[in-house]
């Protein structure tokens, strides 16, 4: 059962997330042969001030 977690900055619309979830699900079913019913996509909206690269804030 593939589980894909996607971390994003807040601001994406529900429609954008649904389109991305469908595209990822399609790719997983094609490449891995999993059933669509077994693919789980989780979106985590994480505020920009909580993102860091090389110890430096992205904001």
WOLIN-V413469 format. One record per residue. RES is the residue in one small letter. PHI is phi in whole degrees, 0 to 359 (NA if undefined). PSI is psi in whole degrees, 0 to 359 (none if undefined). Layout:
# WOLIN-V413469
RES/PHI/PSI  RES/PHI/PSI
This chain:
# WOLIN-V413469
x/NA/101  x/293/134  x/238/120  x/245/123  x/251/128  x/240/120  x/262/130  x/224/156  x/290/147  x/300/154  x/125/348  x/283/145  x/280/162  x/299/322  x/297/318  x/298/317  x/295/319  x/296/318  x/297/317  x/294/317  x/299/319  x/295/317  x/295/317  x/293/317  x/300/316  x/300/318  x/295/318  x/294/318  x/294/324  x/289/312  x/280/316  x/264/345  x/76/16  x/286/153  x/283/144  x/305/324  x/294/345  x/259/356  x/268/127  x/243/129  x/242/129  x/237/127  x/257/133  x/243/113  x/272/111  x/245/124  x/306/145  x/305/326  x/291/353  x/261/9  x/254/134  x/223/146  x/227/129  x/54/34  x/81/3  x/247/139  x/293/147  x/278/345  x/275/none
